[in-house]
């Protein structure tokens, strides 16, 4: 059985600007399965950073450990230089998180859910009210703010979840599969908001299965496979002009069609 590694609690200093998010020796095992192994990554502030990998690569587990949602077996993470697990009260105001598949309080209306998220963070009620109205308007939900979240479509649910992650104006936004099951119109709204957020100095970290989306949106990318980091850098450095092909090469993907001769339609 693989043993839990002993990682140094203090990583070596980073030369240059402090990363928006830095992971150090993250390790997680579920039973006999090692989900993430010695994951170390430094994400520059102000970047639009994509984390990609096949299903089961460890993306969600990594992001959960890096944002304080899942305790690692070893290692830690830092947001703007602050240890996520040692000083969570300092980190939480800097983070906005949209986990994949997170259940929302869907018996609240959209407006109530954003308001709840803001008040939970200790924000001034007047500011929360103003930001709630602004977020609903920008996200195209102004006419749906009084509807129960339980009655929202998949795209509307993603957008209201994004609003709860943005209401306190975090400096780092972590989104796990933010475009999954989202219609093209809603996806366009979300892309525009995220691009504007990064242009204003924020850092976006997202996981996705869609290489074309990552190549179009992101400035940097990290590729995971079997719980390990296999490549990281700018889109140009990692993708070399074709991120899809490079991704398939890095994770050892092969297209297989043999054995399906019966699938060809009969002309008889």
ABEGO torsion letter per residue (X at the ends): XBBBBBBBABBBBBBEBBBABBBBGBBBBBEABBABBGBBBBBBBGBBBBBBEBBGAGAAAAAAAAAGABBBABEBBBBGGBBAAABAAAAAAABBBBBBGBBBBAABBAAAAAAAAAAAAGBBAAAAAAAAAAAAAAAGAAAAAABBAAABBAAAAAAAAAAAAAAAGBABBBBBGAABGBBAAAAAAAAAAAAAAAAAGBBBBBBBABAAAAAAABABBBBBBGGBBABBEBAAAAAGGBAAAAAAAAAGBBBBABGAAAABBBAX
